[in-house]
Amino acid sequence: MNVVVTGLGTTSPLGGDVASTWEAALAGRSGVRTLENDWAEKYGVPVTFAGQLVVQPSEVLSRPETKRMDPSAQMAIVAAREAWADAGFGEDGVDPDRLGSIVSSGIGGVWTMLNAWDTVRDRGAARVLPLTVPMLMPNSPTAYVSLEFKARAGSHSPVSACASGAEAIGMGFEMIQSGRADVVICGGTEAAIHPLPISSFAAMQALSKRNDDPQGASRPYDVSRDGFVMGEGSGVLILESEEHAKARGARVYANVLGVGMTADAHHIAAPEPNGAGQTKAMQLSLERAGLTTADVAHVNAHATSTPVGDMIEARGIRTLLGSHADQVLLSATKSMTGHLLGGAGALESVFTVKALETRQAPPTINVTEPDPELQVDLVRDTPRALPAGQIAAINNSFGFGGHNVALVFGA
């Protein structure tokens, strides 16, 4: 069964919707900036910048909605509403028994959990909000999306760290192919710009500490890269069986052609040094799609800007594609958005679909001296044109715990 993308939604460090986010990405603008808080002074937090939302959910949602949802769920609802409207469902909508919801978060309701602990510690247990547990659950975003759109075919939330959003899309693809649903609202969300996650990632030496140059801190494949930049936001796609989309005359952005999922089984945080699991995920995604490497024109890389991880993935892409890698355009969009953790694979799937639709590969910024080991054509500073005709693009997402997900889209 063929699966297509009929709707896109996002709220991100580049914009409050898909149009503004994509415009900023093509312009090579950074969404990273110094945080306006006293965390560094008060707690000694060593990193003082991140990729924050341009438009806060409180500017879009009602006060009752923001009061009962963790920020991660708020962001998911904003993106899901845009995607649903973009898909053009009329008043009849979709049969609820044929509609699914799969929206993931890598960390979940960290703000809710830690604020609740502050309340217990400072004001006593009796002052904890009754909705604390429903707000902090990692499945809260997908549950609220399911409630909003009456999705009864199934509501799921795979948690696989930074691969969560991509895994949700892969599961949505499989849910439609299996016949469980005609339409699935799927993607990822994350709201973890909080002193605890930032301090924890910094303690792992995972974050860039370029406090004096926030917009230049995320620099995938540059020889001076020193870690990733935290980001926040959500990306949501509406996946639909091709038959269902045609029956209602829907506009189709792209086809979802295949997904590959593997596990490194190597280390709780570090990727397997040879990148075998990552390469296998990409290979499986192409095999499932019935494609060869010659069909691939574009890769949106996981590329977080870490000294070790970037080149493991780059070598894996070269290994997979061989000499055809010379004809493939590589983009690393975290250079502009920062790393949305569980939302990253979803936002980058939005970018991948838009790249196919507009035939433009978005740029990678901040790369002044590419790593000499890089053997794939990196799109730097300005967009590059993708070929006409039928082409495919891969979106990679990898997460702590050794989770590897590769999605293949085609148009």
C-alpha positions, 0 to 999 in steps of 0.5 A: 500500500502506497503512503503519501504526505498530505499535510505539514506542520511545525513550530520551531526556532526558525518560525511559528509555522512551516512557511516561515520555518522553510523560508528561514532555512533556505535563507540560512538563518540561525534560530539560536540565541542567548537565553534570557534567564539567570540560570548561569549566575544562579546555578552555574549552568555552563551553556547560556544559549539554545534554539528557542521557539520564535512563537511561544504556544501561549501566543497561539493556544488558549489559557486553559489549554496551556494550563493543562499541557506540558510545553512539549504537548503544547508544541505538538498541538500547534504543529498538529493543527497546522498539519491537519489544516494543511491536509485540507480535511473538510467538515466530515474529517476522517473516520475516527476508527481509521485515524491514528496518532503517533507523536513522540518525545525523547524526554517528555514533560521535564518542565512539569516534573521539575516544577512539581518537585519544586512545589513539593519541596517549597510548598508541600505535597498538597499544592501539587496540581492534579494534572501533573501526571497526565502532563509529564507523561512522555505519551502526553503529546500523542494523547492530546493529539488523539483527543483533539482529532478523535484518533481511535485507530491507535495512539502511540509514542515510541521513545528512542531519544533523538530518533523518536520523531523519525521513529514515529513517522516510520511507525505511522508509515507501517500503521497505514501499510498494515491496514490499521489506519487510513490516516496517521498524524505523526511526528515529534516534539521536545521542550527541554530547554531547562537548566537540568537537561542543559547541565546534564548534556554539558556534563557529558561534554555533548554541548557546544560551549560557544557562549560568545557566538551562539549563532555560530555554535552549531557547525556540523562537519566543520573541523572546529565543531565542539558539540550540539546546540539544544533546540525545542519545537515540534514537527508533524506530518499527515500520512495517508494511504494513496487511495484515501488521498486520491478519493478526497482529491488531496494535494500530495507533497511526497511519497513515504517510500521506506523506513529502516530501523536498527540498533547499535547494541554498543553503548548507552550514549556513543554510536558504534564507531564504524557506523554499521547500524546507521549504514544498515538502517539506510540500506534497509530503508532503500531496500524496503522502498525498492530503490537503489542508491542511484535514486537518491539525490538528497540526504538530510543528515542527523549531523548534530555537530559533535566531534565524533558523531558527524563523521561516523554518519558521513562515512556511513553515507559514503559507504552506502552510496559509493561513488554515487555520493558525488551526485548527492546533496547533503544538508545538516539543518541542525546548524540553523535550528539546533538539536530538537532531540525527540522532535529533530527527526520530525522537523527534519522530515518536514525539511526533507519533504519541502526539499523534494517539493521545491527541488531545493536542498537547504544549506548548512551554515557555519562551516568555514573549514569542512572536515577533510574526511567528509566525502559527500557534497555538503550544501553550504550557506545557500540552497542548491537545486535538486534534479527534476524527475523522480528522485528520493531523499533520505532523512537520518535520525540517531539516538542515545541507546543506539537507535538508528532510523532512516526514512526515505521520501520520494517525489 
